[in-house]
Amino acid sequence: MMRFLKLTTTAIATPNSYLSQGVVYTNYTFETTLDKETLTKIAAHLPVLIRVPDLKSGDRDMVEKKYFKAITGGAKYILAN
């Protein structure tokens, strides 16, 4: 059974741009509020897909496992501390 968590932002995501080797890169940070129940779900199950907004395509799917491990590990750390 597949479960979904839909998180909503709590603040406007403003761009953070920087210059590296003559190329301008821009990223965004999305803030959300997580309750203990949601954190417990994130800590217990490794994600298989993360979908984030993308200015060009509407949505972008992140499928790299390094992100999933970091998110699950972060949720476990928050719950333990």
C-alpha positions as CSV (number, residue, x, y, z in Angstrom):
1,M,0.0,0.0,0.0
2,M,1.4,3.4,-1.0
3,R,1.0,6.3,1.3
4,F,1.4,10.0,0.6
5,L,2.3,12.9,2.7
6,K,1.4,16.3,1.3
7,L,3.3,19.1,3.0
8,T,2.4,22.7,2.5
9,T,4.7,25.7,2.9
10,T,4.4,28.1,5.7
11,A,6.4,30.9,4.1
12,I,7.1,32.3,0.7
13,A,10.1,30.6,-0.8
14,T,12.4,33.4,-1.9
15,P,15.3,32.7,-4.3
16,N,18.9,32.4,-3.1
17,S,21.3,33.1,-6.0
18,Y,25.0,32.7,-6.1
19,L,27.8,32.9,-8.7
20,S,30.2,30.0,-9.3
21,Q,32.7,29.8,-12.1
22,G,30.8,32.4,-14.1
23,V,27.4,30.7,-13.7
24,V,24.5,32.0,-11.6
25,Y,22.8,29.3,-9.6
26,T,19.5,29.9,-7.8
27,N,17.8,27.6,-5.2
28,Y,14.8,27.9,-3.0
29,T,14.1,26.8,0.6
30,F,10.6,25.6,1.3
31,E,9.5,25.9,5.0
32,T,6.9,23.6,6.4
33,T,5.5,22.8,9.8
34,L,5.8,19.1,10.8
35,D,3.9,17.7,13.8
36,K,5.1,14.7,15.7
37,E,2.8,12.2,13.9
38,T,4.2,13.3,10.5
39,L,7.8,13.2,11.7
40,T,7.2,9.7,13.0
41,K,5.9,8.6,9.6
42,I,8.9,10.1,7.8
43,A,11.3,8.5,10.3
44,A,9.7,5.0,9.9
45,H,9.6,4.8,6.2
46,L,12.2,5.6,3.6
47,P,10.6,7.8,0.8
48,V,10.5,6.5,-2.7
49,L,9.6,9.8,-4.4
50,I,9.7,13.4,-3.5
51,R,7.9,15.9,-5.7
52,V,8.7,19.6,-5.5
53,P,7.5,22.6,-7.3
54,D,9.6,23.6,-10.4
55,L,9.3,27.0,-12.1
56,K,9.7,25.6,-15.5
57,S,7.8,22.3,-15.5
58,G,5.3,22.7,-12.7
59,D,6.7,19.8,-10.7
60,R,10.0,18.0,-10.4
61,D,10.4,14.5,-9.1
62,M,13.5,13.7,-6.9
63,V,14.4,10.1,-7.0
64,E,18.0,10.1,-5.7
65,K,18.2,7.9,-2.6
66,K,20.8,10.2,-0.9
67,Y,18.0,12.7,-0.3
68,F,15.7,10.0,1.1
69,K,18.3,8.8,3.6
70,A,19.0,12.4,4.7
71,I,15.3,13.1,5.2
72,T,14.6,9.9,7.2
73,G,17.8,10.4,9.3
74,G,16.8,14.0,10.0
75,A,13.4,13.0,11.2
76,K,14.8,10.4,13.5
77,Y,17.3,12.9,14.9
78,I,14.5,15.5,15.6
79,L,12.4,12.9,17.3
80,A,15.3,11.7,19.5
81,N,16.3,15.2,20.5
